[in-house]
Amino acid sequence: MTDLKIDTAVKGLSNDSAELAATAESFGFDGVFTPETDEDPLLPLPLVADRTDDIDIGTRITTSFTKSPMVLAYQAWDLQRFSDGRMILGLGTQVKGHNERRFSVDFEWESPGSRLREEVLALRHIFDVFQGNEDELDFDGEFYQFSLMTDEFNPGPLEAGPPEIWVAGVSEYMLKMAGDVSDGLCMHAFNTPKYTEEVIDPMVEKGAEIGDRDPDEVTLSASPFLITGETEEQRAEMRQEAKQRIAFYGSTRTYHDVLELHGWKDVGMELHELSKEGEWGEMTELVTDDMIDAFAIEAPPDELAAEIEDKYGGIADRIQLSFDGNEYWKAVLEDLKSD
């Protein structure tokens, strides 16, 4: 029986998304998370919570700098109440270009990590005020200041307590910050078990030491590429999609540390140059079988449980995998959770 919790994602405010979440719960998934892409990740969660009973719900992730921490605190608190304590607030910085040009967030970009760290601390202080652990709202940071909270605007304590706060991180600072102040780390899809063991774990441990915490208090959530399906054609299609995504992320120099650890830094630089020329098809051809093996979980359904446990058992606490409602997932989850 694996200790891994198995999660999936749903997208968009719709009955279909809510029903997929309910199906995931009935099959044995442990959590359902919403992404920040072309729709708001918080809006679907009340419907997801209403259609499910015990499964964790949350954002993986919502952008942190596009909303005031107070707004996020109210939203997360309402969802924690409505879901009877199942809410996880996953936060991420997003990149500079999206903050400035998609969201019109205007601030100095030199310290996104410091700003996210302070946002987590501000949220914790606000939660303490809501829960009655602090008498006054009094947070005075470099980026955020909060000093006004009357009884009329305080939603009051929750029996389940505050929601967990997770952060997404890639850089060493973000990884250490996760260990220092967060309840969980949303690891990027462009990640490998080797990188987790040799880079992420040590950084989280350093952060936990800074925060005088046990690193085991920080949930490590992985989200590897998945290649499966009942037919060879289905698996081949998912394999090609995984190659495209590996090529895309591998072309971004921000992620080249992962490639370098595996000895693929030169491939990353070649991918970067090809991306500037728009040669996406040629880029995909540079992704080798060894790279797919490192970045993806690949197996037919009847071998999938063993492959998940083999690659991520003891590496992560939770793993998020794509789910389309297919019946074979019942057996996969049963295999993972059987003695």
Short mmCIF file of the C-alpha atoms (twelve columns), coordinates in Angstrom:
data_MODEL
# 
_entry.id   MODEL 
# 
loop_
_atom_site.group_PDB 
_atom_site.id 
_atom_site.type_symbol 
_atom_site.label_atom_id 
_atom_site.label_alt_id 
_atom_site.label_comp_id 
_atom_site.label_asym_id 
_atom_site.label_seq_id 
_atom_site.Cartn_x 
_atom_site.Cartn_y 
_atom_site.Cartn_z 
_atom_site.pdbx_PDB_model_num 
ATOM 1   C CA . MET A 1   0.000   0.000  0.000   1 
ATOM 2   C CA . THR A 2   1.469   3.318  -1.069  1 
ATOM 3   C CA . ASP A 3   1.728   6.342  1.199   1 
ATOM 4   C CA . LEU A 4   1.315   8.534  -1.879  1 
ATOM 5   C CA . LYS A 5   -1.850  10.568 -2.137  1 
ATOM 6   C CA . ILE A 6   -3.106  10.606 -5.721  1 
ATOM 7   C CA . ASP A 7   -4.624  13.847 -7.004  1 
ATOM 8   C CA . THR A 8   -5.998  15.127 -10.268 1 
ATOM 9   C CA . ALA A 9   -7.148  18.405 -11.791 1 
ATOM 10  C CA . VAL A 10  -10.387 19.813 -13.127 1 
ATOM 11  C CA . LYS A 11  -10.747 23.036 -15.058 1 
ATOM 12  C CA . GLY A 12  -13.503 25.584 -15.405 1 
ATOM 13  C CA . LEU A 13  -16.798 26.439 -13.710 1 
ATOM 14  C CA . SER A 14  -19.104 23.796 -15.172 1 
ATOM 15  C CA . ASN A 15  -21.226 20.822 -14.223 1 
ATOM 16  C CA . ASP A 16  -18.876 18.635 -16.265 1 
ATOM 17  C CA . SER A 17  -15.895 19.657 -14.124 1 
ATOM 18  C CA . ALA A 18  -17.838 19.101 -10.916 1 
ATOM 19  C CA . GLU A 19  -19.023 15.682 -12.095 1 
ATOM 20  C CA . LEU A 20  -15.473 14.719 -13.054 1 
ATOM 21  C CA . ALA A 21  -14.379 15.670 -9.526  1 
ATOM 22  C CA . ALA A 22  -17.163 13.524 -8.065  1 
ATOM 23  C CA . THR A 23  -16.116 10.628 -10.285 1 
ATOM 24  C CA . ALA A 24  -12.500 11.061 -9.212  1 
ATOM 25  C CA . GLU A 25  -13.559 10.842 -5.571  1 
ATOM 26  C CA . SER A 26  -15.645 7.728  -6.191  1 
ATOM 27  C CA . PHE A 27  -12.672 6.067  -7.902  1 
ATOM 28  C CA . GLY A 28  -10.381 6.763  -4.940  1 
ATOM 29  C CA . PHE A 29  -8.484  9.949  -5.788  1 
ATOM 30  C CA . ASP A 30  -7.423  11.966 -2.742  1 
ATOM 31  C CA . GLY A 31  -7.529  15.513 -4.101  1 
ATOM 32  C CA . VAL A 32  -8.876  17.659 -6.935  1 
ATOM 33  C CA . PHE A 33  -7.072  20.872 -7.833  1 
ATOM 34  C CA . THR A 34  -7.746  23.692 -10.289 1 
ATOM 35  C CA . PRO A 35  -5.080  25.402 -12.431 1 
ATOM 36  C CA . GLU A 36  -4.568  29.034 -13.363 1 
ATOM 37  C CA . THR A 37  -4.772  29.041 -17.157 1 
ATOM 38  C CA . ASP A 38  -7.625  30.558 -19.167 1 
ATOM 39  C CA . GLU A 39  -10.176 30.490 -16.325 1 
ATOM 40  C CA . ASP A 40  -10.214 31.537 -12.682 1 
ATOM 41  C CA . PRO A 41  -9.054  28.651 -10.469 1 
ATOM 42  C CA . LEU A 42  -11.105 29.637 -7.412  1 
ATOM 43  C CA . LEU A 43  -14.541 29.902 -9.042  1 
ATOM 44  C CA . PRO A 44  -15.036 26.156 -9.723  1 
ATOM 45  C CA . LEU A 45  -14.213 25.121 -6.160  1 
ATOM 46  C CA . PRO A 46  -17.600 25.769 -4.471  1 
ATOM 47  C CA . LEU A 47  -19.268 23.557 -7.086  1 
ATOM 48  C CA . VAL A 48  -16.551 20.911 -6.710  1 
ATOM 49  C CA . ALA A 49  -16.952 21.020 -2.928  1 
ATOM 50  C CA . ASP A 50  -20.721 20.674 -3.249  1 
ATOM 51  C CA . ARG A 51  -20.480 17.565 -5.460  1 
ATOM 52  C CA . THR A 52  -17.874 15.803 -3.281  1 
ATOM 53  C CA . ASP A 53  -17.692 14.734 0.357   1 
ATOM 54  C CA . ASP A 54  -14.180 13.966 1.570   1 
ATOM 55  C CA . ILE A 55  -11.702 14.663 -1.210  1 
ATOM 56  C CA . ASP A 56  -9.273  17.581 -0.766  1 
ATOM 57  C CA . ILE A 57  -9.911  20.583 -3.006  1 
ATOM 58  C CA . GLY A 58  -7.668  23.488 -3.852  1 
ATOM 59  C CA . THR A 59  -5.819  25.668 -6.316  1 
ATOM 60  C CA . ARG A 60  -2.647  24.493 -7.982  1 
ATOM 61  C CA . ILE A 61  -2.086  27.346 -8.384  1 
ATOM 62  C CA . THR A 62  -3.723  30.761 -8.228  1 
ATOM 63  C CA . THR A 63  -1.588  33.792 -9.010  1 
ATOM 64  C CA . SER A 64  -0.455  35.452 -5.816  1 
ATOM 65  C CA . PHE A 65  0.318   39.026 -6.834  1 
ATOM 66  C CA . THR A 66  -2.901  39.722 -8.739  1 
ATOM 67  C CA . LYS A 67  -5.025  39.893 -5.582  1 
ATOM 68  C CA . SER A 68  -4.620  41.447 -2.169  1 
ATOM 69  C CA . PRO A 69  -3.761  38.866 0.511   1 
ATOM 70  C CA . MET A 70  -6.914  40.016 2.304   1 
ATOM 71  C CA . VAL A 71  -9.058  39.112 -0.721  1 
ATOM 72  C CA . LEU A 72  -7.348  35.718 -0.955  1 
ATOM 73  C CA . ALA A 73  -7.830  35.208 2.778   1 
ATOM 74  C CA . TYR A 74  -11.594 35.799 2.556   1 
ATOM 75  C CA . GLN A 75  -11.901 33.527 -0.483  1 
ATOM 76  C CA . ALA A 76  -9.886  30.699 1.058   1 
ATOM 77  C CA . TRP A 77  -11.714 31.054 4.397   1 
ATOM 78  C CA . ASP A 78  -15.124 30.822 2.709   1 
ATOM 79  C CA . LEU A 79  -14.027 27.741 0.774   1 
ATOM 80  C CA . GLN A 80  -12.591 26.146 3.908   1 
ATOM 81  C CA . ARG A 81  -15.926 26.671 5.667   1 
ATOM 82  C CA . PHE A 82  -18.042 25.498 2.734   1 
ATOM 83  C CA . SER A 83  -15.937 22.363 2.167   1 
ATOM 84  C CA . ASP A 84  -15.781 21.446 5.871   1 
ATOM 85  C CA . GLY A 85  -12.019 21.858 6.077   1 
ATOM 86  C CA . ARG A 86  -10.878 20.445 2.733   1 
ATOM 87  C CA . MET A 87  -9.430  23.601 1.149   1 
ATOM 88  C CA . ILE A 88  -5.772  23.979 0.124   1 
ATOM 89  C CA . LEU A 89  -4.675  27.395 -1.162  1 
ATOM 90  C CA . GLY A 90  -1.865  26.902 -3.674  1 
ATOM 91  C CA . LEU A 91  -0.062  30.111 -4.642  1 
ATOM 92  C CA . GLY A 92  2.408   30.940 -7.394  1 
ATOM 93  C CA . THR A 93  4.132   34.100 -8.541  1 
ATOM 94  C CA . GLN A 94  3.633   33.728 -12.319 1 
ATOM 95  C CA . VAL A 95  6.367   35.259 -14.469 1 
ATOM 96  C CA . LYS A 96  7.159   38.933 -14.877 1 
ATOM 97  C CA . GLY A 97  5.637   39.308 -18.346 1 
ATOM 98  C CA . HIS A 98  2.259   37.876 -17.343 1 
ATOM 99  C CA . ASN A 99  2.123   39.942 -14.151 1 
ATOM 100 C CA . GLU A 100 2.866   43.168 -15.970 1 
ATOM 101 C CA . ARG A 101 1.275   42.670 -19.394 1 
ATOM 102 C CA . ARG A 102 -1.624  40.250 -18.748 1 
ATOM 103 C CA . PHE A 103 -2.627  41.357 -15.245 1 
ATOM 104 C CA . SER A 104 -1.237  44.925 -15.199 1 
ATOM 105 C CA . VAL A 105 0.453   44.288 -11.854 1 
ATOM 106 C CA . ASP A 106 2.962   47.081 -11.432 1 
ATOM 107 C CA . PHE A 107 5.780   46.525 -8.936  1 
ATOM 108 C CA . GLU A 108 9.514   46.046 -8.718  1 
ATOM 109 C CA . TRP A 109 10.249  42.517 -9.954  1 
ATOM 110 C CA . GLU A 110 13.605  42.144 -8.224  1 
ATOM 111 C CA . SER A 111 12.128  40.287 -5.239  1 
ATOM 112 C CA . PRO A 112 9.222   38.018 -6.289  1 
ATOM 113 C CA . GLY A 113 10.331  35.356 -3.821  1 
ATOM 114 C CA . SER A 114 10.507  37.792 -0.921  1 
ATOM 115 C CA . ARG A 115 7.111   39.165 -1.837  1 
ATOM 116 C CA . LEU A 116 5.530   35.695 -1.970  1 
ATOM 117 C CA . ARG A 117 7.110   34.800 1.372   1 
ATOM 118 C CA . GLU A 118 5.635   37.941 2.908   1 
ATOM 119 C CA . GLU A 119 2.262   37.179 1.354   1 
ATOM 120 C CA . VAL A 120 2.232   33.754 3.027   1 
ATOM 121 C CA . LEU A 121 3.117   35.360 6.366   1 
ATOM 122 C CA . ALA A 122 0.411   37.999 5.871   1 
ATOM 123 C CA . LEU A 123 -2.164  35.308 5.102   1 
ATOM 124 C CA . ARG A 124 -1.181  33.394 8.223   1 
ATOM 125 C CA . HIS A 125 -1.573  36.534 10.334  1 
ATOM 126 C CA . ILE A 126 -4.986  37.266 8.808   1 
ATOM 127 C CA . PHE A 127 -6.045  33.663 9.390   1 
ATOM 128 C CA . ASP A 128 -4.942  33.961 13.026  1 
ATOM 129 C CA . VAL A 129 -7.139  37.047 13.408  1 
ATOM 130 C CA . PHE A 130 -10.108 35.279 11.789  1 
ATOM 131 C CA . GLN A 131 -9.570  32.232 14.011  1 
ATOM 132 C CA . GLY A 132 -9.267  34.334 17.184  1 
ATOM 133 C CA . ASN A 133 -5.625  33.465 17.833  1 
ATOM 134 C CA . GLU A 134 -4.708  37.140 17.466  1 
ATOM 135 C CA . ASP A 135 -6.738  40.008 18.929  1 
ATOM 136 C CA . GLU A 136 -5.679  42.675 16.436  1 
ATOM 137 C CA . LEU A 137 -4.825  42.834 12.758  1 
ATOM 138 C CA . ASP A 138 -1.318  44.256 12.807  1 
ATOM 139 C CA . PHE A 139 0.915   43.275 9.898   1 
ATOM 140 C CA . ASP A 140 3.596   45.708 8.754   1 
ATOM 141 C CA . GLY A 141 5.802   44.279 6.021   1 
ATOM 142 C CA . GLU A 142 7.898   45.540 3.151   1 
ATOM 143 C CA . PHE A 143 5.171   44.878 0.581   1 
ATOM 144 C CA . TYR A 144 1.941   44.562 2.582   1 
ATOM 145 C CA . GLN A 145 0.423   46.419 5.522   1 
ATOM 146 C CA . PHE A 146 -2.813  45.435 7.270   1 
ATOM 147 C CA . SER A 147 -4.125  47.225 10.355  1 
ATOM 148 C CA . LEU A 148 -7.937  47.467 10.211  1 
ATOM 149 C CA . MET A 149 -10.305 44.623 11.136  1 
ATOM 150 C CA . THR A 150 -13.580 45.236 12.931  1 
ATOM 151 C CA . ASP A 151 -15.974 42.542 14.157  1 
ATOM 152 C CA . GLU A 152 -18.311 43.320 11.274  1 
ATOM 153 C CA . PHE A 153 -15.701 42.218 8.741   1 
ATOM 154 C CA . ASN A 154 -14.205 39.295 10.655  1 
ATOM 155 C CA . PRO A 155 -15.761 36.001 9.447   1 
ATOM 156 C CA . GLY A 156 -14.913 34.272 12.712  1 
ATOM 157 C CA . PRO A 157 -13.301 30.953 13.607  1 
ATOM 158 C CA . LEU A 158 -13.659 27.652 11.799  1 
ATOM 159 C CA . GLU A 159 -13.967 24.296 13.518  1 
ATOM 160 C CA . ALA A 160 -11.546 22.836 10.959  1 
ATOM 161 C CA . GLY A 161 -9.062  25.671 11.400  1 
ATOM 162 C CA . PRO A 162 -7.378  27.653 8.609   1 
ATOM 163 C CA . PRO A 163 -6.742  26.192 5.155   1 
ATOM 164 C CA . GLU A 164 -3.278  24.975 4.233   1 
ATOM 165 C CA . ILE A 165 -1.074  27.269 2.141   1 
ATOM 166 C CA . TRP A 166 1.108   25.718 -0.551  1 
ATOM 167 C CA . VAL A 167 3.516   27.541 -2.850  1 
ATOM 168 C CA . ALA A 168 4.902   26.741 -6.284  1 
ATOM 169 C CA . GLY A 169 8.657   26.947 -6.595  1 
ATOM 170 C CA . VAL A 170 11.525  26.276 -9.000  1 
ATOM 171 C CA . SER A 171 14.430  28.479 -7.886  1 
ATOM 172 C CA . GLU A 172 16.554  27.688 -4.840  1 
ATOM 173 C CA . TYR A 173 15.079  30.679 -3.001  1 
ATOM 174 C CA . MET A 174 11.509  29.517 -3.626  1 
ATOM 175 C CA . LEU A 175 12.332  25.967 -2.557  1 
ATOM 176 C CA . LYS A 176 13.909  27.178 0.688   1 
ATOM 177 C CA . MET A 177 11.008  29.559 1.251   1 
ATOM 178 C CA . ALA A 178 8.577   26.654 0.905   1 
ATOM 179 C CA . GLY A 179 10.461  24.818 3.624   1 
ATOM 180 C CA . ASP A 180 10.516  27.933 5.790   1 
ATOM 181 C CA . VAL A 181 6.882   29.101 5.773   1 
ATOM 182 C CA . SER A 182 4.523   26.963 3.655   1 
ATOM 183 C CA . ASP A 183 2.489   23.823 4.262   1 
ATOM 184 C CA . GLY A 184 3.339   22.385 0.870   1 
ATOM 185 C CA . LEU A 185 5.391   22.724 -2.302  1 
ATOM 186 C CA . CYS A 186 3.791   22.439 -5.737  1 
ATOM 187 C CA . MET A 187 6.644   21.018 -7.776  1 
ATOM 188 C CA . HIS A 188 6.771   21.961 -11.443 1 
ATOM 189 C CA . ALA A 189 5.840   19.409 -14.106 1 
ATOM 190 C CA . PHE A 190 9.335   19.867 -15.573 1 
ATOM 191 C CA . ASN A 191 10.897  17.915 -12.750 1 
ATOM 192 C CA . THR A 192 12.303  14.444 -12.149 1 
ATOM 193 C CA . PRO A 193 12.652  12.118 -9.157  1 
ATOM 194 C CA . LYS A 194 16.438  12.616 -9.339  1 
ATOM 195 C CA . TYR A 195 16.092  16.414 -9.222  1 
ATOM 196 C CA . THR A 196 13.642  16.103 -6.329  1 
ATOM 197 C CA . GLU A 197 16.042  13.986 -4.282  1 
ATOM 198 C CA . GLU A 198 19.248  15.856 -5.090  1 
ATOM 199 C CA . VAL A 199 18.084  19.480 -5.313  1 
ATOM 200 C CA . ILE A 200 14.541  20.049 -4.027  1 
ATOM 201 C CA . ASP A 201 14.768  17.982 -0.840  1 
ATOM 202 C CA . PRO A 202 18.004  19.649 0.376   1 
ATOM 203 C CA . MET A 203 16.634  23.138 -0.339  1 
ATOM 204 C CA . VAL A 204 13.365  22.430 1.496   1 
ATOM 205 C CA . GLU A 205 15.376  21.053 4.417   1 
ATOM 206 C CA . LYS A 206 17.500  24.233 4.520   1 
ATOM 207 C CA . GLY A 207 14.333  26.318 4.540   1 
ATOM 208 C CA . ALA A 208 12.836  24.226 7.312   1 
ATOM 209 C CA . GLU A 209 15.991  24.779 9.343   1 
ATOM 210 C CA . ILE A 210 15.595  28.536 8.866   1 
ATOM 211 C CA . GLY A 211 11.992  28.310 10.058  1 
ATOM 212 C CA . ASP A 212 12.910  25.935 12.904  1 
ATOM 213 C CA . ARG A 213 10.530  23.350 11.478  1 
ATOM 214 C CA . ASP A 214 10.492  19.674 10.635  1 
ATOM 215 C CA . PRO A 215 10.817  19.381 6.816   1 
ATOM 216 C CA . ASP A 216 8.280   16.554 6.947   1 
ATOM 217 C CA . GLU A 217 5.679   19.226 7.746   1 
ATOM 218 C CA . VAL A 218 5.996   20.385 4.122   1 
ATOM 219 C CA . THR A 219 3.923   18.347 1.666   1 
ATOM 220 C CA . LEU A 220 5.771   17.684 -1.596  1 
ATOM 221 C CA . SER A 221 3.295   17.541 -4.482  1 
ATOM 222 C CA . ALA A 222 4.571   16.265 -7.847  1 
ATOM 223 C CA . SER A 223 2.828   16.591 -11.216 1 
ATOM 224 C CA . PRO A 224 4.762   14.545 -13.792 1 
ATOM 225 C CA . PHE A 225 3.739   14.071 -17.389 1 
ATOM 226 C CA . LEU A 226 1.560   10.983 -17.825 1 
ATOM 227 C CA . ILE A 227 1.630   8.536  -20.737 1 
ATOM 228 C CA . THR A 228 -0.987  5.799  -20.547 1 
ATOM 229 C CA . GLY A 229 -4.024  4.443  -22.351 1 
ATOM 230 C CA . GLU A 230 -5.665  1.182  -23.236 1 
ATOM 231 C CA . THR A 231 -4.326  1.102  -26.803 1 
ATOM 232 C CA . GLU A 232 -0.923  1.671  -28.361 1 
ATOM 233 C CA . GLU A 233 -2.420  4.522  -30.373 1 
ATOM 234 C CA . GLN A 234 -3.628  6.297  -27.221 1 
ATOM 235 C CA . ARG A 235 -0.249  5.906  -25.559 1 
ATOM 236 C CA . ALA A 236 1.559   7.096  -28.688 1 
ATOM 237 C CA . GLU A 237 -0.591  10.234 -28.759 1 
ATOM 238 C CA . MET A 238 0.106   10.989 -25.096 1 
ATOM 239 C CA . ARG A 239 3.807   10.293 -25.665 1 
ATOM 240 C CA . GLN A 240 3.929   12.858 -28.441 1 
ATOM 241 C CA . GLU A 241 2.147   15.388 -26.233 1 
ATOM 242 C CA . ALA A 242 4.671   14.742 -23.457 1 
ATOM 243 C CA . LYS A 243 7.565   15.224 -25.897 1 
ATOM 244 C CA . GLN A 244 6.100   18.549 -26.993 1 
ATOM 245 C CA . ARG A 245 5.754   19.774 -23.419 1 
ATOM 246 C CA . ILE A 246 9.240   18.593 -22.463 1 
ATOM 247 C CA . ALA A 247 10.619  20.422 -25.509 1 
ATOM 248 C CA . PHE A 248 8.665   23.566 -24.631 1 
ATOM 249 C CA . TYR A 249 9.799   23.708 -21.009 1 
ATOM 250 C CA . GLY A 250 13.302  22.585 -21.938 1 
ATOM 251 C CA . SER A 251 13.647  25.600 -24.222 1 
ATOM 252 C CA . THR A 252 13.218  27.930 -21.233 1 
ATOM 253 C CA . ARG A 253 16.517  28.679 -19.526 1 
ATOM 254 C CA . THR A 254 14.773  29.013 -16.168 1 
ATOM 255 C CA . TYR A 255 14.437  25.219 -16.134 1 
ATOM 256 C CA . HIS A 256 17.892  24.306 -17.428 1 
ATOM 257 C CA . ASP A 257 19.137  23.322 -13.971 1 
ATOM 258 C CA . VAL A 258 16.973  20.212 -14.246 1 
ATOM 259 C CA . LEU A 259 18.485  19.335 -17.612 1 
ATOM 260 C CA . GLU A 260 22.005  20.053 -16.392 1 
ATOM 261 C CA . LEU A 261 21.658  17.622 -13.495 1 
ATOM 262 C CA . HIS A 262 20.922  14.882 -16.031 1 
ATOM 263 C CA . GLY A 263 23.696  15.937 -18.429 1 
ATOM 264 C CA . TRP A 264 21.301  17.492 -20.959 1 
ATOM 265 C CA . LYS A 265 22.277  21.163 -20.681 1 
ATOM 266 C CA . ASP A 266 23.436  21.227 -24.335 1 
ATOM 267 C CA . VAL A 267 20.039  19.902 -25.419 1 
ATOM 268 C CA . GLY A 268 18.403  22.712 -23.465 1 
ATOM 269 C CA . MET A 269 20.489  25.359 -25.204 1 
ATOM 270 C CA . GLU A 270 19.698  23.849 -28.603 1 
ATOM 271 C CA . LEU A 271 15.999  23.816 -27.717 1 
ATOM 272 C CA . HIS A 272 16.256  27.468 -26.677 1 
ATOM 273 C CA . GLU A 273 17.812  28.500 -29.991 1 
ATOM 274 C CA . LEU A 274 15.248  26.540 -32.000 1 
ATOM 275 C CA . SER A 275 12.393  28.104 -30.011 1 
ATOM 276 C CA . LYS A 276 13.567  31.572 -31.035 1 
ATOM 277 C CA . GLU A 277 13.248  30.433 -34.656 1 
ATOM 278 C CA . GLY A 278 9.835   28.843 -34.082 1 
ATOM 279 C CA . GLU A 279 11.087  25.380 -35.015 1 
ATOM 280 C CA . TRP A 280 8.699   23.518 -32.710 1 
ATOM 281 C CA . GLY A 281 8.602   20.330 -34.731 1 
ATOM 282 C CA . GLU A 282 12.366  20.054 -34.822 1 
ATOM 283 C CA . MET A 283 12.502  20.733 -31.083 1 
ATOM 284 C CA . THR A 284 10.320  17.731 -30.313 1 
ATOM 285 C CA . GLU A 285 12.741  15.460 -32.168 1 
ATOM 286 C CA . LEU A 286 15.474  16.379 -29.675 1 
ATOM 287 C CA . VAL A 287 13.531  14.804 -26.797 1 
ATOM 288 C CA . THR A 288 15.015  11.340 -26.274 1 
ATOM 289 C CA . ASP A 289 13.568  8.195  -24.734 1 
ATOM 290 C CA . ASP A 290 15.795  8.747  -21.691 1 
ATOM 291 C CA . MET A 291 14.322  12.216 -21.228 1 
ATOM 292 C CA . ILE A 292 10.782  10.867 -21.448 1 
ATOM 293 C CA . ASP A 293 11.669  8.195  -18.905 1 
ATOM 294 C CA . ALA A 294 12.991  10.866 -16.523 1 
ATOM 295 C CA . PHE A 295 10.138  13.364 -16.845 1 
ATOM 296 C CA . ALA A 296 7.114   11.118 -17.405 1 
ATOM 297 C CA . ILE A 297 5.272   8.175  -15.947 1 
ATOM 298 C CA . GLU A 298 4.706   5.794  -18.845 1 
ATOM 299 C CA . ALA A 299 2.799   2.515  -18.606 1 
ATOM 300 C CA . PRO A 300 -0.380  0.801  -19.800 1 
ATOM 301 C CA . PRO A 301 -3.201  0.892  -17.229 1 
ATOM 302 C CA . ASP A 302 -2.504  -2.570 -15.794 1 
ATOM 303 C CA . GLU A 303 1.103   -1.573 -15.024 1 
ATOM 304 C CA . LEU A 304 0.446   2.042  -14.057 1 
ATOM 305 C CA . ALA A 305 0.118   1.596  -10.288 1 
ATOM 306 C CA . ALA A 306 3.473   -0.182 -10.078 1 
ATOM 307 C CA . GLU A 307 5.149   2.501  -12.222 1 
ATOM 308 C CA . ILE A 308 3.741   5.324  -10.071 1 
ATOM 309 C CA . GLU A 309 4.947   3.672  -6.877  1 
ATOM 310 C CA . ASP A 310 8.325   2.787  -8.385  1 
ATOM 311 C CA . LYS A 311 9.052   6.341  -9.526  1 
ATOM 312 C CA . TYR A 312 7.465   8.476  -6.822  1 
ATOM 313 C CA . GLY A 313 6.996   6.285  -3.770  1 
ATOM 314 C CA . GLY A 314 9.194   7.815  -1.080  1 
ATOM 315 C CA . ILE A 315 9.974   10.777 -3.377  1 
ATOM 316 C CA . ALA A 316 6.768   12.812 -3.078  1 
ATOM 317 C CA . ASP A 317 3.870   12.930 -0.633  1 
ATOM 318 C CA . ARG A 318 1.277   13.554 -3.313  1 
ATOM 319 C CA . ILE A 319 1.215   13.215 -7.077  1 
ATOM 320 C CA . GLN A 320 -1.181  14.940 -9.465  1 
ATOM 321 C CA . LEU A 321 -2.069  12.998 -12.617 1 
ATOM 322 C CA . SER A 322 -4.385  13.773 -15.516 1 
ATOM 323 C CA . PHE A 323 -7.747  11.996 -15.358 1 
ATOM 324 C CA . ASP A 324 -10.473 11.818 -17.990 1 
ATOM 325 C CA . GLY A 325 -12.981 9.656  -16.133 1 
ATOM 326 C CA . ASN A 326 -11.846 6.395  -17.710 1 
ATOM 327 C CA . GLU A 327 -12.961 3.301  -15.816 1 
ATOM 328 C CA . TYR A 328 -9.491  1.750  -15.684 1 
ATOM 329 C CA . TRP A 329 -8.537  4.294  -13.025 1 
ATOM 330 C CA . LYS A 330 -10.647 2.377  -10.504 1 
ATOM 331 C CA . ALA A 331 -8.279  -0.573 -10.749 1 
ATOM 332 C CA . VAL A 332 -5.199  1.675  -10.739 1 
ATOM 333 C CA . LEU A 333 -6.280  3.353  -7.499  1 
ATOM 334 C CA . GLU A 334 -7.280  0.034  -5.947  1 
ATOM 335 C CA . ASP A 335 -3.855  -1.416 -6.790  1 
ATOM 336 C CA . LEU A 336 -2.088  1.584  -5.276  1 
ATOM 337 C CA . LYS A 337 -4.096  1.491  -2.067  1 
ATOM 338 C CA . SER A 338 -4.322  -2.255 -1.527  1 
ATOM 339 C CA . ASP A 339 -2.212  -3.922 1.183   1 
# 
